């Protein structure tokens, strides 16, 4: 194998490994998956958020009642109520690390 072919092969292997290990930042995932309902600011004052009576994540009292494990569980498994899906599960769309990153992101909304 020629030297330049080895370099190209090594580069492609590195790029593929990097692409597979890519995790989107929490802010990007929030904008893509959560802001429609929870609002860009986490207050839940969107049309859907008001209808579902979503919590205001900027409220310190609301934050105090939520555990990190609950945030991870809800994001991973979604929310069902009265036999209806209120929030979809993101276990198939987001990695475990991306879901864990939501904890710090949501905590940052606290005023």
PyMOL commands that set and color helices and strands:
alter all, ss='L'
color gray80, all
select helices_A, chain A and resi 3-20+26-33+35-38+47-52+60-65+68-77+96-107
alter helices_A, ss='H'
color red, helices_A
select strands_A, chain A and resi 79-81+84-87
alter strands_A, ss='S'
color yellow, strands_A
deselect
rebuild
show_as cartoon
